[in-house]
Amino acid sequence: METDLLLQLAESFLEKSISADTSKVIEFKEAVSAGESLELMSNVIFYRPVDMGGHTLRVYGNVHCKGSLTNANLLAYGSVRIDGEIKDCNIFSHNNISLHHALNSNFWSYGDIHIDTESVASSYMAAGSIMGTAATVRGGRLACNGNITLEHALSPGDTTRLSIVLGDRKIIKAKIAALEARVRYLENDLVQVKDCIDIFARKIVEKRLIGVHIPQFESIKQQRVDIEKDIAAHKAERDQLMQSTMTIKKAPGTVIIRSRCSNGVFIEIEGSRYETSQTMQSIMCSTDGKEVIVEPYYAVSNAEVLS
């Protein structure tokens, strides 16, 4: 599945006005082999391998797979953590994604993506950063608007080239669209809640219950306050992102390869391009607005990598 199709699934998923009960956790102690799509309304933990058989898993909380995940379209409103191998999957998270090993999969995150050990022929798009300080990435595509840090960056051959892109505004525009869609649905909810408040208020006057504590009435008034806060927060985030798309920056971030970068790796930062023609050790890439600047980099600690 191409990332554009993954984004379409994610957009329709985020438009739904469903609040998950993230105080609850659904646990799957046995292996899961799904014959149909699933929709889960809380946090989820899978202790054994999960094979979705090409079906879609929608989770409105956080997801933690302690085993492998295979042949799945996973859409999560919370964060995603997968400890086992990810193979032939399409994964979207409104928050962060953390993974151990990926093969032939696509990832889209409106937060950060963390790669623990290895990625092979997989694509990543993140509104934040992509961090793999101990990871080997073999082929595929990594695109984000923060920083990219890898241990090894390899292009094993022409059909498995590795492309690294910073400053991909498509990610930010997609998040803006998702925030606007969410606001529209929350505003619809707000209209319904206000109608309920008006009905309650009329009944209270009719039954002369003014001043009487009515739990249901207090609950729906609090719901109105919560929705209004959510709308304000989403609008503020949207406005900030819209401002960032109009601001011309020297560079949106840096690309750091801590140990080895093979020949054939393609790097693009804010439209400036560089392609490695020989294997290099410990490099850092930035831009002056015209071309990518490649410098030796000697990492001592993760703190220095992120500084």
Backbone as CSV, one residue per row, in Angstrom:
resi,resn,N_x,N_y,N_z,CA_x,CA_y,CA_z,C_x,C_y,C_z
1,MET,0.848,-1.192,0.000,0.000,0.000,0.000,0.886,1.245,0.000
2,GLU,0.590,2.189,-0.896,1.334,3.431,-0.935,0.956,4.305,0.265
3,THR,1.879,5.214,0.621,1.615,6.071,1.771,0.409,6.971,1.548
4,ASP,0.105,7.348,0.296,-1.067,8.178,0.033,-2.348,7.449,0.406
5,LEU,-2.422,6.169,0.085,-3.606,5.386,0.441,-3.675,5.193,1.951
6,LEU,-2.521,4.994,2.581,-2.473,4.887,4.037,-2.991,6.175,4.667
7,LEU,-2.611,7.319,4.106,-3.081,8.599,4.618,-4.590,8.730,4.474
8,GLN,-5.154,8.272,3.360,-6.597,8.338,3.159,-7.333,7.538,4.237
9,LEU,-6.812,6.357,4.550,-7.408,5.552,5.623,-7.323,6.292,6.955
10,ALA,-6.168,6.916,7.194,-5.955,7.619,8.459,-6.899,8.808,8.591
11,GLU,-7.094,9.545,7.515,-7.959,10.723,7.567,-9.400,10.341,7.909
12,SER,-9.907,9.298,7.265,-11.275,8.869,7.558,-11.375,8.326,8.984
13,PHE,-10.300,7.732,9.470,-10.260,7.200,10.837,-10.311,8.337,11.857
14,LEU,-9.518,9.397,11.632,-9.442,10.500,12.584,-10.698,11.355,12.589
15,GLU,-11.444,11.345,11.491,-12.652,12.156,11.425,-13.747,11.654,12.367
16,LYS,-13.675,10.394,12.731,-14.702,9.845,13.613,-14.605,10.485,14.995
17,SER,-15.733,10.884,15.507,-15.769,11.522,16.823,-16.016,10.458,17.880
18,ILE,-14.969,9.705,18.209,-15.082,8.629,19.193,-14.028,8.852,20.273
19,SER,-14.443,8.844,21.527,-13.519,9.018,22.646,-13.235,7.657,23.263
20,ALA,-11.982,7.271,23.253,-11.608,5.980,23.831,-11.496,6.098,25.341
21,ASP,-11.790,5.001,26.020,-11.578,4.945,27.460,-10.169,4.422,27.693
22,THR,-9.210,5.358,27.756,-7.802,4.945,27.864,-7.430,4.523,29.288
23,SER,-8.409,4.504,30.193,-8.141,3.950,31.520,-8.255,2.428,31.499
24,LYS,-8.793,1.892,30.407,-8.969,0.450,30.277,-7.961,-0.139,29.288
25,VAL,-7.621,-1.401,29.489,-6.689,-2.106,28.614,-7.303,-3.439,28.203
26,ILE,-7.350,-3.689,26.907,-7.765,-4.997,26.401,-6.503,-5.808,26.150
27,GLU,-6.439,-7.013,26.723,-5.256,-7.861,26.586,-5.587,-9.106,25.782
28,PHE,-4.748,-9.392,24.792,-4.875,-10.620,24.004,-3.706,-11.523,24.383
29,LYS,-3.999,-12.590,25.151,-2.942,-13.476,25.650,-2.541,-14.538,24.629
30,GLU,-3.428,-14.821,23.639,-3.139,-15.817,22.623,-2.849,-15.142,21.282
31,ALA,-2.273,-15.907,20.363,-1.994,-15.377,19.027,-3.302,-14.970,18.347
32,VAL,-3.236,-13.903,17.549,-4.416,-13.397,16.857,-4.245,-13.612,15.359
33,SER,-5.222,-14.295,14.757,-5.260,-14.476,13.309,-6.647,-14.039,12.854
34,ALA,-6.751,-12.775,12.419,-8.060,-12.174,12.172,-8.586,-12.496,10.784
35,GLY,-9.873,-12.807,10.719,-10.520,-13.038,9.436,-11.369,-11.864,9.006
36,GLU,-11.330,-10.793,9.805,-12.089,-9.587,9.496,-11.432,-8.401,10.193
37,SER,-11.858,-7.202,9.813,-11.330,-5.992,10.438,-11.863,-5.873,11.868
38,LEU,-11.066,-5.229,12.734,-11.427,-5.083,14.143,-11.391,-3.612,14.535
39,GLU,-12.242,-3.232,15.504,-12.269,-1.878,16.041,-12.297,-1.979,17.559
40,LEU,-11.280,-1.424,18.219,-11.130,-1.540,19.664,-11.107,-0.150,20.286
41,MET,-11.825,0.020,21.409,-12.105,1.343,21.939,-11.240,1.741,23.129
42,SER,-10.169,1.012,23.424,-9.337,1.343,24.576,-7.876,1.060,24.230
43,ASN,-7.008,1.098,25.228,-5.631,0.653,25.009,-5.622,-0.848,24.761
44,VAL,-4.626,-1.310,23.984,-4.579,-2.730,23.611,-3.162,-3.272,23.781
45,ILE,-3.059,-4.476,24.350,-1.774,-5.184,24.436,-1.936,-6.553,23.794
46,PHE,-1.086,-6.861,22.826,-1.022,-8.189,22.212,0.241,-8.878,22.733
47,TYR,0.080,-10.029,23.379,1.230,-10.733,23.942,1.840,-11.720,22.952
48,ARG,1.070,-12.117,21.948,1.509,-13.111,20.967,1.470,-12.516,19.561
49,PRO,1.967,-13.239,18.557,1.951,-12.724,17.181,0.543,-12.381,16.698
50,VAL,0.482,-11.345,15.866,-0.781,-10.904,15.277,-0.654,-10.953,13.759
51,ASP,-1.579,-11.649,13.105,-1.647,-11.698,11.644,-3.058,-11.264,11.254
52,MET,-3.150,-10.073,10.661,-4.470,-9.529,10.325,-4.965,-10.007,8.968
53,GLY,-4.164,-10.757,8.231,-4.620,-11.295,6.949,-5.039,-10.226,5.953
54,GLY,-4.405,-9.051,6.037,-4.742,-7.960,5.126,-5.878,-7.084,5.602
55,HIS,-6.477,-7.411,6.759,-7.598,-6.626,7.288,-7.089,-5.449,8.115
56,THR,-7.999,-4.583,8.522,-7.660,-3.351,9.215,-7.970,-3.457,10.706
57,LEU,-7.044,-2.991,11.517,-7.212,-2.933,12.964,-7.245,-1.460,13.372
58,ARG,-8.393,-1.010,13.878,-8.552,0.384,14.332,-8.580,0.411,15.855
59,VAL,-7.680,1.184,16.437,-7.579,1.256,17.896,-7.642,2.720,18.310
60,TYR,-8.561,3.042,19.234,-8.749,4.430,19.639,-7.957,4.789,20.897
61,GLY,-7.043,3.902,21.297,-6.115,4.180,22.392,-4.696,3.880,21.934
62,ASN,-3.865,3.393,22.855,-2.492,3.012,22.545,-2.414,1.534,22.185
63,VAL,-1.387,1.170,21.405,-1.197,-0.226,20.985,0.200,-0.683,21.383
64,HIS,0.284,-1.848,22.022,1.573,-2.462,22.324,1.522,-3.910,21.863
65,CYS,2.305,-4.226,20.830,2.432,-5.605,20.353,3.749,-6.169,20.886
66,LYS,3.664,-7.146,21.761,4.885,-7.748,22.305,5.433,-8.832,21.392
67,GLY,4.608,-9.264,20.423,5.050,-10.221,19.419,5.148,-9.548,18.069
68,SER,5.080,-10.320,17.022,5.190,-9.796,15.669,3.838,-9.290,15.163
69,LEU,3.898,-8.474,14.109,2.689,-7.973,13.449,2.865,-8.195,11.955
70,THR,1.917,-8.904,11.346,2.051,-9.296,9.948,0.795,-8.953,9.153
71,ASN,1.013,-8.454,7.943,-0.075,-8.264,6.969,-1.260,-7.513,7.580
72,ALA,-0.967,-6.340,8.166,-2.009,-5.576,8.866,-2.040,-4.128,8.414
73,ASN,-3.236,-3.562,8.403,-3.416,-2.122,8.318,-3.800,-1.666,9.718
74,LEU,-2.854,-1.056,10.425,-3.076,-0.653,11.812,-3.233,0.863,11.890
75,LEU,-4.380,1.317,12.403,-4.648,2.734,12.600,-4.859,2.963,14.091
76,ALA,-4.018,3.802,14.702,-4.098,4.027,16.149,-4.183,5.508,16.448
77,TYR,-5.114,5.866,17.339,-5.225,7.260,17.737,-4.148,7.599,18.765
78,GLY,-3.714,6.610,19.541,-2.642,6.821,20.514,-1.299,6.423,19.931
79,SER,-0.373,6.064,20.796,0.961,5.667,20.363,0.985,4.174,20.028
80,VAL,2.008,3.782,19.264,2.165,2.384,18.841,3.563,1.908,19.220
81,ARG,3.625,0.750,19.877,4.899,0.108,20.196,4.837,-1.344,19.760
82,ILE,5.782,-1.767,18.903,5.805,-3.153,18.415,7.185,-3.734,18.670
83,ASP,7.237,-4.761,19.533,8.519,-5.340,19.937,9.037,-6.386,18.954
84,GLY,8.120,-7.075,18.266,8.531,-8.119,17.336,8.705,-7.587,15.921
85,GLU,8.851,-8.489,14.969,9.031,-8.092,13.572,7.726,-7.568,12.984
86,ILE,7.847,-6.524,12.174,6.715,-5.986,11.423,6.951,-6.330,9.960
87,LYS,5.993,-7.046,9.364,6.178,-7.489,7.980,4.916,-7.220,7.162
88,ASP,5.088,-6.560,6.014,3.980,-6.305,5.076,2.822,-5.585,5.767
89,CYS,3.143,-4.505,6.482,2.122,-3.767,7.225,2.077,-2.301,6.806
90,ASN,0.935,-1.681,7.080,0.746,-0.242,6.922,0.280,0.283,8.268
91,ILE,1.064,1.179,8.868,0.797,1.598,10.238,0.700,3.114,10.317
92,PHE,-0.400,3.595,10.900,-0.587,5.020,11.143,-0.798,5.246,12.628
93,SER,-0.168,6.304,13.158,-0.394,6.697,14.536,-0.547,8.207,14.614
94,HIS,-1.567,8.637,15.362,-1.743,10.063,15.618,-0.672,10.552,16.581
95,ASN,0.038,9.611,17.225,1.070,9.945,18.195,2.406,9.376,17.721
96,ASN,3.181,8.784,18.608,4.502,8.260,18.251,4.433,6.784,17.871
97,ILE,5.429,6.352,17.087,5.575,4.944,16.720,6.967,4.479,17.146
98,SER,7.026,3.360,17.859,8.301,2.736,18.224,8.302,1.310,17.706
99,LEU,9.392,0.912,17.055,9.441,-0.429,16.469,10.823,-1.034,16.612
100,HIS,10.845,-2.350,16.522,12.098,-3.090,16.672,12.711,-3.413,15.314
101,HIS,11.929,-4.074,14.442,12.428,-4.503,13.135,11.281,-4.452,12.136
102,ALA,11.539,-3.864,10.970,10.478,-3.735,9.958,10.956,-4.235,8.609
103,LEU,10.049,-4.895,7.884,10.338,-5.398,6.549,9.168,-5.068,5.626
104,ASN,9.454,-4.365,4.541,8.459,-4.105,3.503,7.161,-3.518,4.082
105,SER,7.294,-2.469,4.888,6.127,-1.870,5.545,6.149,-0.353,5.397
106,ASN,4.987,0.269,5.646,4.841,1.723,5.555,4.387,2.272,6.903
107,PHE,4.959,3.423,7.285,4.646,4.036,8.572,4.342,5.521,8.371
108,TRP,3.311,6.001,9.068,2.952,7.408,9.012,2.628,7.839,10.440
109,SER,3.350,8.853,10.936,3.163,9.302,12.312,3.049,10.815,12.358
110,TYR,2.099,11.314,13.190,2.020,12.748,13.438,2.879,13.136,14.645
111,GLY,3.669,12.191,15.155,4.642,12.458,16.212,6.028,12.077,15.725
112,ASP,6.765,11.324,16.543,8.104,10.838,16.202,8.054,9.342,15.895
113,ILE,9.074,8.875,15.166,9.232,7.440,14.907,10.592,7.006,15.444
114,HIS,10.592,5.931,16.244,11.825,5.388,16.812,12.041,3.976,16.253
115,ILE,13.216,3.743,15.673,13.573,2.435,15.126,14.678,1.854,16.001
116,ASP,14.448,0.674,16.589,15.417,0.104,17.526,16.607,-0.550,16.832
117,THR,16.329,-1.461,15.886,17.436,-2.251,15.349,17.584,-2.193,13.832
118,GLU,16.519,-2.537,13.059,16.716,-2.650,11.622,15.426,-2.354,10.855
119,SER,15.593,-1.759,9.687,14.489,-1.537,8.761,14.951,-1.925,7.369
120,VAL,14.127,-2.696,6.667,14.471,-3.165,5.326,13.337,-2.811,4.369
121,ALA,13.667,-2.061,3.313,12.710,-1.735,2.241,11.380,-1.207,2.787
122,SER,11.451,-0.294,3.755,10.248,0.270,4.365,10.250,1.785,4.247
123,SER,9.047,2.381,4.302,8.903,3.826,4.150,8.355,4.439,5.429
124,TYR,8.869,5.633,5.756,8.479,6.318,6.979,8.173,7.781,6.682
125,MET,7.084,8.294,7.257,6.778,9.712,7.192,6.363,10.158,8.591
126,ALA,7.016,11.217,9.097,6.744,11.681,10.460,6.700,13.196,10.487
127,ALA,5.744,13.737,11.237,5.692,15.183,11.414,6.810,15.643,12.334
128,GLY,7.286,14.754,13.202,8.383,15.060,14.106,9.714,14.572,13.566
129,SER,10.422,13.759,14.361,11.744,13.248,14.000,11.703,11.737,13.798
130,ILE,12.734,11.225,13.126,12.922,9.782,12.966,14.257,9.434,13.614
131,MET,14.205,8.629,14.678,15.394,8.341,15.458,15.718,6.846,15.421
132,GLY,16.936,6.541,14.993,17.413,5.162,14.994,18.884,5.153,15.364
133,THR,19.192,5.591,16.590,20.587,5.790,16.991,21.381,4.487,17.056
134,ALA,20.685,3.343,17.065,21.367,2.045,17.022,20.830,1.194,15.878
135,ALA,20.187,1.827,14.888,19.482,1.090,13.843,20.233,1.090,12.522
136,THR,20.043,0.000,11.783,20.525,-0.113,10.413,19.320,-0.018,9.485
137,VAL,19.351,0.938,8.555,18.262,1.109,7.602,18.763,0.735,6.217
138,ARG,18.136,-0.278,5.623,18.541,-0.787,4.316,17.443,-0.476,3.298
139,GLY,17.663,0.521,2.482,16.700,0.879,1.454,15.443,1.504,2.022
140,GLY,14.539,1.927,1.115,13.285,2.533,1.543,13.361,4.047,1.509
141,ARG,12.476,4.685,2.260,12.401,6.146,2.280,12.065,6.636,3.684
142,LEU,12.791,7.650,4.134,12.524,8.283,5.413,12.286,9.765,5.167
143,ALA,11.153,10.290,5.610,10.837,11.702,5.415,10.223,12.255,6.693
144,CYS,10.669,13.448,7.117,10.129,14.061,8.320,10.430,15.553,8.313
145,ASN,10.009,16.235,9.362,10.269,17.664,9.492,11.066,17.985,10.747
146,GLY,11.710,16.980,11.327,12.571,17.191,12.490,13.996,16.805,12.157
147,ASN,14.539,15.865,12.918,15.883,15.344,12.677,15.798,13.869,12.301
148,ILE,16.814,13.400,11.595,16.944,11.963,11.327,18.316,11.519,11.827
149,THR,18.339,10.540,12.722,19.593,10.012,13.255,19.597,8.497,13.110
150,LEU,20.610,7.974,12.422,20.710,6.534,12.183,22.118,6.057,12.534
151,GLU,22.232,4.767,12.841,23.554,4.169,13.040,24.195,3.839,11.692
152,HIS,23.455,3.103,10.839,23.935,2.753,9.499,22.854,3.099,8.479
153,ALA,23.248,3.699,7.361,22.324,3.998,6.264,22.872,3.335,5.010
154,LEU,22.117,2.374,4.465,22.645,1.540,3.383,21.688,1.491,2.196
155,SER,22.268,1.536,0.996,21.524,1.312,-0.252,22.099,0.063,-0.896
156,PRO,21.518,-1.117,-0.593,22.099,-2.381,-1.070,22.141,-2.529,-2.585
157,GLY,21.279,-1.816,-3.326,21.266,-1.941,-4.790,20.315,-0.947,-5.400
158,ASP,20.256,-0.925,-6.726,19.403,0.052,-7.408,17.935,-0.100,-7.045
159,THR,17.479,-1.324,-6.794,16.069,-1.551,-6.477,15.776,-1.346,-4.991
160,THR,16.798,-1.165,-4.194,16.613,-0.955,-2.754,17.369,0.290,-2.302
161,ARG,17.272,1.356,-3.082,17.919,2.607,-2.740,17.298,3.203,-1.473
162,LEU,18.105,3.901,-0.712,17.619,4.592,0.484,17.526,6.087,0.195
163,SER,16.342,6.649,0.414,16.103,8.070,0.204,15.734,8.721,1.539
164,ILE,16.427,9.812,1.880,16.202,10.525,3.136,15.799,11.958,2.814
165,VAL,14.653,12.395,3.336,14.116,13.720,2.991,13.731,14.472,4.265
166,LEU,14.213,15.714,4.396,13.777,16.611,5.454,13.048,17.788,4.828
167,GLY,12.016,18.271,5.517,11.276,19.413,5.002,10.195,19.025,4.021
168,ASP,9.584,17.853,4.206,8.491,17.406,3.350,7.190,18.018,3.861
169,ARG,6.752,19.108,3.264,5.595,19.839,3.759,4.290,19.052,3.597
170,LYS,4.330,18.000,2.809,3.143,17.165,2.638,2.684,16.601,3.983
171,ILE,3.638,16.279,4.841,3.303,15.713,6.146,2.551,16.733,6.993
172,ILE,3.085,17.963,7.023,2.458,19.005,7.817,1.079,19.359,7.273
173,LYS,0.966,19.461,5.940,-0.334,19.786,5.342,-1.361,18.696,5.647
174,ALA,-0.917,17.445,5.664,-1.829,16.346,5.988,-2.296,16.444,7.435
175,LYS,-1.377,16.806,8.341,-1.768,16.940,9.747,-2.726,18.116,9.930
176,ILE,-2.490,19.213,9.200,-3.405,20.352,9.262,-4.802,19.931,8.817
177,ALA,-4.871,19.180,7.708,-6.167,18.709,7.203,-6.861,17.820,8.228
178,ALA,-6.083,16.961,8.905,-6.661,16.079,9.921,-7.175,16.879,11.107
179,LEU,-6.433,17.904,11.522,-6.874,18.738,12.635,-8.156,19.493,12.281
180,GLU,-8.224,20.006,11.065,-9.428,20.734,10.639,-10.639,19.815,10.587
181,ALA,-10.437,18.580,10.112,-11.543,17.620,10.076,-12.009,17.283,11.487
182,ARG,-11.055,17.141,12.392,-11.394,16.839,13.784,-12.183,17.978,14.412
183,VAL,-11.767,19.209,14.122,-12.469,20.373,14.655,-13.909,20.404,14.157
184,ARG,-14.107,20.115,12.874,-15.470,20.120,12.324,-16.368,19.130,13.057
185,TYR,-15.842,17.925,13.300,-16.655,16.917,13.967,-16.902,17.275,15.431
186,LEU,-15.896,17.863,16.086,-16.092,18.298,17.472,-17.110,19.431,17.552
187,GLU,-17.093,20.326,16.565,-18.076,21.413,16.544,-19.490,20.869,16.365
188,ASN,-19.639,19.807,15.570,-20.952,19.157,15.444,-21.390,18.557,16.783
189,ASP,-20.442,17.928,17.464,-20.743,17.376,18.785,-21.159,18.481,19.748
190,LEU,-20.464,19.611,19.660,-20.751,20.729,20.555,-22.175,21.247,20.354
191,VAL,-22.623,21.304,19.108,-24.002,21.732,18.824,-24.990,20.795,19.503
192,GLN,-24.742,19.491,19.399,-25.651,18.518,20.019,-25.644,18.637,21.544
193,VAL,-24.459,18.839,22.112,-24.357,18.976,23.562,-25.082,20.231,24.035
194,LYS,-24.930,21.334,23.313,-25.631,22.570,23.675,-27.149,22.383,23.607
195,ASP,-27.605,21.630,22.604,-29.043,21.348,22.504,-29.526,20.576,23.730
196,CYS,-28.731,19.604,24.160,-29.094,18.822,25.347,-29.130,19.710,26.599
197,ILE,-28.186,20.619,26.702,-28.150,21.533,27.846,-29.410,22.405,27.865
198,ASP,-29.790,22.888,26.688,-31.007,23.717,26.601,-32.246,22.927,27.032
199,ILE,-32.328,21.668,26.599,-33.476,20.827,26.974,-33.496,20.608,28.478
200,PHE,-32.324,20.301,29.064,-32.227,20.124,30.511,-32.679,21.392,31.235
201,ALA,-32.168,22.529,30.748,-32.478,23.803,31.411,-33.977,24.072,31.406
202,ARG,-34.660,23.787,30.287,-36.116,23.997,30.217,-36.854,23.076,31.191
203,LYS,-36.412,21.821,31.243,-37.052,20.864,32.149,-36.869,21.287,33.611
204,ILE,-35.677,21.814,33.922,-35.409,22.243,35.299,-36.335,23.387,35.696
205,VAL,-36.532,24.326,34.761,-37.435,25.441,35.042,-38.871,24.949,35.183
206,GLU,-39.286,24.056,34.262,-40.661,23.549,34.291,-40.959,22.808,35.594
207,LYS,-39.989,22.045,36.078,-40.210,21.233,37.270,-39.748,21.939,38.549
208,ARG,-39.362,23.211,38.388,-38.947,24.019,39.530,-37.817,23.355,40.312
209,LEU,-36.793,22.948,39.579,-35.643,22.269,40.190,-34.395,23.152,40.198
210,ILE,-34.597,24.455,40.045,-33.453,25.371,40.027,-32.713,25.294,41.367
211,GLY,-31.396,25.119,41.285,-30.580,25.005,42.491,-30.393,23.582,42.971
212,VAL,-31.137,22.638,42.372,-31.011,21.226,42.745,-29.860,20.597,41.959
213,HIS,-29.012,19.838,42.670,-27.881,19.182,41.999,-28.380,17.987,41.191
214,ILE,-28.182,18.038,39.885,-28.598,16.950,38.992,-27.343,16.421,38.290
215,PRO,-26.864,15.234,38.672,-25.592,14.712,38.137,-25.538,14.680,36.612
216,GLN,-26.629,14.267,35.958,-26.623,14.180,34.500,-26.424,15.557,33.858
217,PHE,-27.047,16.561,34.460,-26.925,17.920,33.938,-25.497,18.445,34.124
218,GLU,-24.915,18.170,35.281,-23.529,18.600,35.532,-22.568,17.896,34.587
219,SER,-22.850,16.620,34.316,-21.971,15.842,33.433,-21.964,16.395,32.011
220,ILE,-23.160,16.750,31.526,-23.224,17.232,30.151,-22.654,18.648,30.035
221,LYS,-22.754,19.425,31.119,-22.113,20.743,31.110,-20.590,20.603,31.080
222,GLN,-20.075,19.616,31.814,-18.629,19.367,31.797,-18.191,18.882,30.424
223,GLN,-19.038,18.079,29.773,-18.735,17.613,28.423,-18.591,18.794,27.466
224,ARG,-19.455,19.787,27.635,-19.353,20.984,26.801,-18.011,21.680,27.015
225,VAL,-17.604,21.813,28.268,-16.321,22.461,28.578,-15.157,21.687,27.950
226,ASP,-15.203,20.351,28.066,-14.127,19.517,27.523,-14.038,19.643,26.006
227,ILE,-15.182,19.636,25.331,-15.178,19.751,23.867,-14.640,21.115,23.445
228,GLU,-15.053,22.164,24.135,-14.570,23.504,23.800,-13.060,23.608,23.984
229,LYS,-12.526,22.963,25.040,-11.075,22.952,25.251,-10.364,22.208,24.122
230,ASP,-10.929,21.058,23.718,-10.334,20.280,22.633,-10.327,21.077,21.334
231,ILE,-11.420,21.761,21.048,-11.503,22.567,19.828,-10.450,23.666,19.850
232,ALA,-10.318,24.347,20.984,-9.337,25.431,21.100,-7.914,24.902,20.926
233,ALA,-7.620,23.732,21.522,-6.283,23.152,21.414,-5.965,22.748,19.978
234,HIS,-6.939,22.113,19.303,-6.732,21.707,17.911,-6.537,22.915,17.004
235,LYS,-7.307,23.972,17.226,-7.170,25.173,16.407,-5.814,25.839,16.627
236,ALA,-5.356,25.855,17.872,-4.050,26.457,18.174,-2.929,25.681,17.494
237,GLU,-3.017,24.331,17.558,-1.997,23.508,16.902,-2.038,23.695,15.393
238,ARG,-3.254,23.760,14.836,-3.404,23.987,13.393,-2.787,25.319,12.981
239,ASP,-3.072,26.371,13.734,-2.544,27.690,13.394,-1.017,27.719,13.463
240,GLN,-0.467,27.026,14.445,0.991,26.974,14.581,1.616,26.251,13.397
241,LEU,0.993,25.147,12.971,1.505,24.398,11.833,1.383,25.203,10.541
242,MET,0.266,25.906,10.394,0.084,26.737,9.203,1.142,27.829,9.138
243,GLN,1.485,28.398,10.301,2.528,29.421,10.336,3.877,28.831,9.950
244,SER,4.146,27.584,10.399,5.432,26.954,10.091,5.586,26.677,8.599
245,THR,4.480,26.437,7.889,4.576,26.182,6.455,4.876,27.456,5.678
246,MET,4.625,28.615,6.295,4.882,29.882,5.620,6.243,30.467,5.985
247,THR,6.905,29.866,6.962,8.195,30.375,7.413,9.321,29.691,6.644
248,ILE,10.149,30.466,5.995,11.287,29.923,5.251,12.450,29.772,6.221
249,LYS,12.866,28.539,6.435,13.965,28.273,7.358,15.202,27.844,6.586
250,LYS,16.357,28.070,7.189,17.602,27.657,6.547,17.624,26.143,6.380
251,ALA,17.216,25.448,7.411,17.112,23.987,7.340,16.134,23.532,8.403
252,PRO,15.272,22.555,8.103,14.296,22.096,9.088,14.914,21.206,10.154
253,GLY,16.085,20.676,9.905,16.717,19.780,10.860,18.033,19.283,10.301
254,THR,18.527,18.195,10.837,19.791,17.620,10.360,19.631,16.118,10.165
255,VAL,20.468,15.580,9.302,20.577,14.132,9.111,21.926,13.708,9.677
256,ILE,21.896,12.771,10.620,23.140,12.289,11.229,23.245,10.785,11.028
257,ILE,24.323,10.357,10.391,24.643,8.929,10.255,25.820,8.662,11.181
258,ARG,25.600,7.896,12.231,26.592,7.782,13.303,27.797,6.927,12.935
259,SER,27.599,5.867,12.144,28.721,4.964,11.889,29.049,4.789,10.420
260,ARG,28.045,4.510,9.582,28.383,4.221,8.179,27.240,4.594,7.257
261,CYS,27.581,5.238,6.162,26.619,5.590,5.117,27.173,5.081,3.797
262,SER,26.476,4.126,3.173,27.000,3.505,1.956,26.775,4.398,0.748
263,ASN,27.407,4.050,-0.347,27.167,4.801,-1.580,25.746,4.539,-2.079
264,GLY,25.206,5.532,-2.801,23.864,5.387,-3.347,22.753,5.875,-2.447
265,VAL,23.102,6.443,-1.278,22.082,7.014,-0.398,21.759,8.423,-0.883
266,PHE,20.464,8.715,-1.039,20.006,9.992,-1.567,19.477,10.842,-0.416
267,ILE,20.002,12.055,-0.250,19.612,12.928,0.858,19.101,14.254,0.312
268,GLU,17.915,14.683,0.768,17.338,15.951,0.339,16.867,16.728,1.565
269,ILE,17.330,17.971,1.689,16.925,18.831,2.792,16.410,20.142,2.213
270,GLU,15.119,20.420,2.393,14.510,21.653,1.889,14.822,21.881,0.409
271,GLY,14.757,20.817,-0.382,14.964,20.946,-1.819,16.411,20.840,-2.264
272,SER,17.358,20.909,-1.322,18.777,20.736,-1.671,19.112,19.249,-1.631
273,ARG,19.858,18.787,-2.629,20.054,17.343,-2.769,21.519,16.938,-2.719
274,TYR,21.726,15.709,-2.235,23.074,15.126,-2.198,22.934,13.621,-2.363
275,GLU,23.827,13.030,-3.113,23.840,11.577,-3.277,25.237,11.061,-2.999
276,THR,25.336,10.072,-2.096,26.652,9.541,-1.740,27.200,8.703,-2.883
277,SER,28.446,8.944,-3.208,29.108,8.195,-4.280,30.145,7.224,-3.731
278,GLN,30.373,7.287,-2.418,31.283,6.342,-1.784,30.878,6.156,-0.326
279,THR,31.288,5.045,0.254,30.956,4.776,1.647,31.652,5.783,2.548
280,MET,30.875,6.336,3.503,31.443,7.326,4.420,31.155,6.934,5.856
281,GLN,31.962,7.456,6.745,31.799,7.184,8.164,31.316,8.437,8.886
282,SER,30.398,8.297,9.814,29.993,9.352,10.750,29.815,10.711,10.083
283,ILE,28.697,10.894,9.393,28.474,12.155,8.692,27.269,12.909,9.249
284,MET,27.287,14.215,9.066,26.154,15.053,9.418,25.826,15.923,8.215
285,CYS,24.562,15.987,7.838,24.137,16.748,6.671,23.216,17.885,7.090
286,SER,23.491,19.073,6.577,22.621,20.230,6.760,22.548,20.925,5.401
287,THR,22.046,22.163,5.366,21.946,22.847,4.079,22.164,24.339,4.243
288,ASP,22.667,24.957,3.204,22.781,26.420,3.191,21.715,27.027,2.294
289,GLY,20.720,26.219,1.916,19.647,26.678,1.046,19.909,26.436,-0.418
290,LYS,21.134,26.048,-0.753,21.489,25.789,-2.149,21.905,24.337,-2.363
291,GLU,22.611,23.801,-1.400,23.063,22.415,-1.516,23.218,21.814,-0.127
292,VAL,23.235,20.501,-0.082,23.430,19.821,1.190,24.907,19.877,1.568
293,ILE,25.162,20.256,2.800,26.529,20.323,3.314,26.802,19.043,4.097
294,VAL,27.835,18.314,3.719,28.186,17.049,4.368,29.464,17.253,5.169
295,GLU,29.406,16.958,6.458,30.554,17.149,7.333,30.814,15.873,8.136
296,PRO,32.079,15.652,8.556,32.358,14.518,9.460,31.639,14.739,10.780
297,TYR,31.169,13.661,11.366,30.474,13.761,12.644,30.963,12.663,13.563
298,TYR,31.293,13.046,14.805,31.807,12.078,15.761,30.900,12.089,16.991
299,ALA,29.987,11.122,17.052,29.008,11.074,18.133,29.605,10.420,19.366
300,VAL,29.447,11.079,20.505,29.913,10.529,21.771,28.745,10.012,22.598
301,SER,27.617,10.717,22.528,26.447,10.313,23.315,25.180,10.729,22.593
302,ASN,24.068,10.135,23.003,22.790,10.511,22.425,22.471,11.972,22.696
303,ALA,22.931,12.465,23.856,22.666,13.876,24.168,23.314,14.787,23.138
304,GLU,24.509,14.408,22.686,25.169,15.220,21.665,24.452,15.111,20.330
305,VAL,23.917,13.927,20.044,23.204,13.740,18.789,22.000,14.666,18.712
306,LEU,21.322,14.834,19.846,20.101,15.617,19.865,20.333,17.093,20.142
307,SER,21.563,17.486,20.474,21.841,18.875,20.821,21.904,19.764,19.592
